[in-house]
């Protein structure tokens, strides 16, 4: 997957500014795709040049002018082709995993603290995603929403994001516990 497809997918919800897309990426898309605002704006320019999106300038009185972007027929076609193509297996690319892999060479207690911080961040993110899902559902049950909603993609990816973050938190708690236990046992051996 490329940033291109993530932006095209985000524009399925309608016209959006680069700022709005960056905020949207921060909250909903960041569970499965990370992009800095600079990367996002550069890709918007490439997508517009390729004719996959169109942009229009909106003049504002007390703020800088902004560009609003909309997906084009060609963009819809590219997104359709992307959805129909086979996906590659996923992989985890996380600095924290490398630190845990190398934990025997460092300060395990300090790493356990970092893991607890990461767990707290993951829980906070899962709760934010779950609030967004509740807002999308409104008064409907999840099953009813999934059966009746016009678009279910954002909801389904939100479910994955929430599960992913909660699994991350559980893993971080477990690893931190193991590292603390090992540190305690090592301290007892020294005594």
C-alpha contacts under 8 A as a table, 3 or more apart, distances in Angstrom:
res1	aa1	res2	aa2	distance
1	X	4	X	7.99
1	X	5	X	6.57
1	X	6	X	7.75
1	X	87	X	7.98
2	X	5	X	5.54
2	X	6	X	6.73
3	X	6	X	5.06
3	X	7	X	6.19
3	X	33	X	7.74
3	X	35	X	7.45
3	X	40	X	7.60
3	X	43	X	7.25
4	X	7	X	5.35
4	X	8	X	6.26
4	X	43	X	6.55
4	X	47	X	7.15
5	X	8	X	5.02
5	X	9	X	6.01
5	X	79	X	6.45
5	X	82	X	7.46
6	X	9	X	5.10
6	X	10	X	6.18
6	X	29	X	7.87
6	X	33	X	7.59
7	X	10	X	4.98
7	X	11	X	6.29
7	X	21	X	7.66
7	X	40	X	7.97
7	X	44	X	7.87
8	X	11	X	5.14
8	X	12	X	6.73
8	X	53	X	7.93
8	X	71	X	6.49
8	X	75	X	6.74
8	X	76	X	7.69
8	X	79	X	6.71
9	X	12	X	5.34
9	X	13	X	7.99
9	X	79	X	7.18
10	X	13	X	6.27
10	X	21	X	7.22
10	X	24	X	7.99
11	X	14	X	5.27
11	X	15	X	6.27
11	X	16	X	6.80
11	X	69	X	7.70
11	X	70	X	6.31
11	X	71	X	5.97
12	X	71	X	7.16
14	X	70	X	6.55
14	X	71	X	7.92
15	X	68	X	6.19
15	X	69	X	5.35
15	X	70	X	4.72
15	X	71	X	7.70
16	X	20	X	5.95
16	X	21	X	6.41
16	X	68	X	5.21
16	X	69	X	5.33
16	X	70	X	6.88
17	X	20	X	5.09
17	X	21	X	6.20
17	X	66	X	6.85
17	X	67	X	5.62
17	X	68	X	4.33
17	X	69	X	5.91
18	X	21	X	5.03
18	X	22	X	6.09
18	X	40	X	7.46
18	X	41	X	6.42
18	X	44	X	7.67
18	X	67	X	7.05
18	X	68	X	7.17
18	X	69	X	7.61
19	X	22	X	5.09
19	X	23	X	6.28
20	X	23	X	5.13
20	X	24	X	6.04
21	X	24	X	4.89
21	X	25	X	6.01
22	X	25	X	5.08
22	X	26	X	6.21
22	X	36	X	7.85
22	X	37	X	5.82
22	X	40	X	6.99
23	X	26	X	5.00
23	X	27	X	6.47
24	X	27	X	5.32
24	X	28	X	5.76
24	X	29	X	6.75
25	X	28	X	5.57
25	X	29	X	4.48
25	X	30	X	5.45
25	X	33	X	7.86
25	X	34	X	7.45
25	X	35	X	7.52
26	X	29	X	6.48
26	X	30	X	5.37
26	X	34	X	7.99
27	X	30	X	6.18
27	X	31	X	7.99
27	X	128	X	7.97
27	X	129	X	7.43
28	X	31	X	6.57
28	X	129	X	7.00
28	X	154	X	7.90
28	X	158	X	6.73
29	X	32	X	5.85
29	X	33	X	5.72
29	X	34	X	7.38
30	X	33	X	4.93
30	X	34	X	5.10
30	X	35	X	7.80
31	X	34	X	7.70
31	X	161	X	5.04
31	X	164	X	7.71
31	X	165	X	7.90
32	X	161	X	7.13
35	X	39	X	5.98
35	X	40	X	6.30
36	X	39	X	5.21
36	X	40	X	6.27
37	X	40	X	4.94
37	X	41	X	6.15
38	X	41	X	5.27
38	X	42	X	6.17
39	X	42	X	5.17
39	X	43	X	6.12
40	X	43	X	5.17
40	X	44	X	6.19
41	X	44	X	5.01
41	X	45	X	6.42
42	X	45	X	5.25
42	X	46	X	6.48
43	X	46	X	4.94
43	X	47	X	6.03
44	X	47	X	5.06
44	X	48	X	6.11
44	X	53	X	7.91
45	X	48	X	5.19
45	X	49	X	6.14
46	X	49	X	5.05
46	X	50	X	6.10
47	X	50	X	5.04
47	X	51	X	6.23
47	X	52	X	5.24
47	X	53	X	5.78
48	X	51	X	5.03
48	X	52	X	5.87
48	X	53	X	4.89
48	X	54	X	5.57
48	X	55	X	6.94
49	X	52	X	7.73
50	X	53	X	7.79
51	X	54	X	6.79
51	X	72	X	7.12
51	X	74	X	6.75
51	X	75	X	7.31
52	X	71	X	6.18
52	X	72	X	5.38
52	X	73	X	7.33
52	X	74	X	5.22
52	X	75	X	3.93
52	X	76	X	7.64
52	X	78	X	7.78
53	X	69	X	6.39
53	X	70	X	5.40
53	X	71	X	4.32
53	X	72	X	4.98
53	X	74	X	7.96
53	X	75	X	6.15
54	X	69	X	5.54
54	X	70	X	5.37
54	X	71	X	6.47
54	X	72	X	6.53
55	X	67	X	5.99
55	X	68	X	5.37
55	X	69	X	4.37
55	X	70	X	6.48
56	X	67	X	5.35
56	X	68	X	5.34
56	X	69	X	6.64
57	X	65	X	6.81
57	X	66	X	5.75
57	X	67	X	4.50
57	X	68	X	6.44
58	X	65	X	5.64
58	X	66	X	5.27
58	X	67	X	5.93
58	X	68	X	7.04
59	X	64	X	7.57
59	X	65	X	4.70
59	X	66	X	6.79
60	X	63	X	5.49
60	X	64	X	6.23
60	X	65	X	5.24
60	X	66	X	7.60
61	X	64	X	7.66
71	X	74	X	8.00
71	X	75	X	5.55
71	X	76	X	6.64
72	X	75	X	4.90
72	X	76	X	6.17
73	X	76	X	4.99
73	X	77	X	6.13
74	X	77	X	4.98
74	X	78	X	6.17
75	X	78	X	5.02
75	X	79	X	6.08
76	X	79	X	5.01
76	X	80	X	5.96
77	X	80	X	4.93
77	X	81	X	6.18
78	X	81	X	5.13
78	X	82	X	6.17
79	X	82	X	4.92
79	X	83	X	6.15
80	X	83	X	5.20
80	X	84	X	6.25
81	X	84	X	5.12
81	X	85	X	6.20
82	X	85	X	5.22
83	X	86	X	7.98
93	X	97	X	7.92
94	X	97	X	5.50
94	X	98	X	7.00
95	X	98	X	5.20
95	X	99	X	6.40
96	X	99	X	4.96
96	X	100	X	6.22
97	X	100	X	5.03
97	X	101	X	6.00
98	X	101	X	4.91
98	X	102	X	6.22
99	X	102	X	5.13
99	X	103	X	5.88
99	X	111	X	7.79
100	X	103	X	4.75
100	X	111	X	7.64
101	X	104	X	7.85
102	X	105	X	5.76
102	X	106	X	7.25
103	X	106	X	5.41
103	X	107	X	7.18
103	X	108	X	5.97
103	X	111	X	7.52
104	X	107	X	7.94
104	X	108	X	7.22
107	X	110	X	5.43
107	X	111	X	6.32
108	X	111	X	4.97
108	X	112	X	6.05
108	X	179	X	5.71
108	X	180	X	7.18
108	X	183	X	6.78
109	X	112	X	4.98
109	X	113	X	6.46
109	X	179	X	6.60
109	X	180	X	5.98
109	X	183	X	6.68
110	X	113	X	5.10
110	X	114	X	6.51
111	X	114	X	4.98
111	X	115	X	6.21
111	X	176	X	7.51
112	X	115	X	5.00
112	X	116	X	6.31
112	X	175	X	7.31
112	X	176	X	4.27
112	X	177	X	7.40
112	X	179	X	6.17
112	X	180	X	6.69
113	X	116	X	5.11
113	X	117	X	6.35
113	X	176	X	7.22
114	X	117	X	5.04
114	X	118	X	6.19
115	X	118	X	5.01
115	X	119	X	6.11
115	X	172	X	5.12
115	X	173	X	6.90
115	X	175	X	7.52
115	X	176	X	5.92
116	X	119	X	4.99
116	X	120	X	6.29
116	X	172	X	6.41
116	X	173	X	6.27
116	X	176	X	6.75
117	X	120	X	5.17
117	X	121	X	6.31
118	X	121	X	5.02
118	X	122	X	6.10
118	X	169	X	7.08
118	X	172	X	7.03
119	X	122	X	5.04
119	X	123	X	6.22
119	X	168	X	6.70
119	X	169	X	4.02
119	X	170	X	7.21
119	X	172	X	5.61
119	X	173	X	6.62
120	X	123	X	5.19
120	X	124	X	6.21
120	X	169	X	7.00
121	X	124	X	5.12
121	X	125	X	6.16
122	X	125	X	5.09
122	X	126	X	6.10
122	X	165	X	4.86
122	X	166	X	6.43
122	X	168	X	6.54
122	X	169	X	5.60
123	X	126	X	5.03
123	X	127	X	6.14
123	X	165	X	6.43
123	X	166	X	6.04
123	X	169	X	6.34
124	X	127	X	5.16
124	X	128	X	6.25
125	X	128	X	5.03
125	X	129	X	6.20
125	X	162	X	7.56
125	X	165	X	6.84
126	X	129	X	5.12
126	X	130	X	6.08
126	X	161	X	7.08
126	X	162	X	4.51
126	X	163	X	7.45
126	X	165	X	5.51
126	X	166	X	6.36
127	X	130	X	4.99
127	X	131	X	6.19
127	X	162	X	7.49
128	X	131	X	5.15
128	X	132	X	6.39
129	X	132	X	5.06
129	X	133	X	6.23
129	X	158	X	6.22
129	X	159	X	7.98
129	X	161	X	7.24
129	X	162	X	6.07
130	X	133	X	4.95
130	X	134	X	6.16
130	X	158	X	7.60
130	X	159	X	7.82
130	X	162	X	6.64
131	X	134	X	5.06
131	X	135	X	6.20
132	X	135	X	4.99
132	X	136	X	6.22
133	X	136	X	5.01
133	X	137	X	6.17
133	X	155	X	6.23
133	X	158	X	6.81
133	X	159	X	7.84
134	X	137	X	5.07
134	X	138	X	6.04
135	X	138	X	5.23
136	X	155	X	7.50
137	X	140	X	5.46
137	X	141	X	6.89
137	X	142	X	6.59
137	X	145	X	5.78
140	X	144	X	5.95
140	X	145	X	5.74
141	X	144	X	5.19
141	X	145	X	6.05
142	X	145	X	5.07
142	X	146	X	6.10
143	X	146	X	5.17
143	X	147	X	6.19
144	X	147	X	5.09
144	X	148	X	6.05
145	X	148	X	5.23
145	X	149	X	5.37
146	X	149	X	5.83
146	X	152	X	6.13
149	X	152	X	6.14
151	X	154	X	7.25
152	X	155	X	5.23
152	X	156	X	6.08
153	X	156	X	5.15
153	X	157	X	6.13
154	X	157	X	5.27
154	X	158	X	5.99
155	X	158	X	4.91
155	X	159	X	6.25
156	X	159	X	5.09
156	X	160	X	6.50
157	X	160	X	5.01
157	X	161	X	6.11
158	X	161	X	4.89
158	X	162	X	6.11
159	X	162	X	5.20
159	X	163	X	6.21
160	X	163	X	5.13
160	X	164	X	5.89
161	X	164	X	5.01
161	X	165	X	6.13
162	X	165	X	5.25
162	X	166	X	6.20
163	X	166	X	5.18
163	X	167	X	6.04
164	X	167	X	5.16
164	X	168	X	6.14
165	X	168	X	4.96
165	X	169	X	6.23
166	X	169	X	5.05
166	X	170	X	6.26
167	X	170	X	5.11
167	X	171	X	6.13
168	X	171	X	5.15
168	X	172	X	6.08
169	X	172	X	5.09
169	X	173	X	6.17
170	X	173	X	5.20
170	X	174	X	6.25
171	X	174	X	5.12
171	X	175	X	6.14
172	X	175	X	5.22
172	X	176	X	5.96
173	X	176	X	5.18
173	X	177	X	6.12
174	X	177	X	5.09
174	X	178	X	6.28
175	X	178	X	5.03
175	X	179	X	6.14
176	X	179	X	5.12
176	X	180	X	6.10
177	X	180	X	5.17
177	X	181	X	6.11
178	X	181	X	5.10
178	X	182	X	6.17
179	X	182	X	5.12
179	X	183	X	6.09
180	X	183	X	4.99
180	X	184	X	6.13
181	X	184	X	5.11
181	X	185	X	6.17
182	X	185	X	5.05
182	X	186	X	6.06
183	X	186	X	5.09
183	X	187	X	6.14
184	X	187	X	5.04
184	X	188	X	6.24
185	X	188	X	5.09
185	X	189	X	6.27
186	X	189	X	5.09
186	X	190	X	6.40
187	X	190	X	5.21
187	X	191	X	6.41
188	X	191	X	5.14
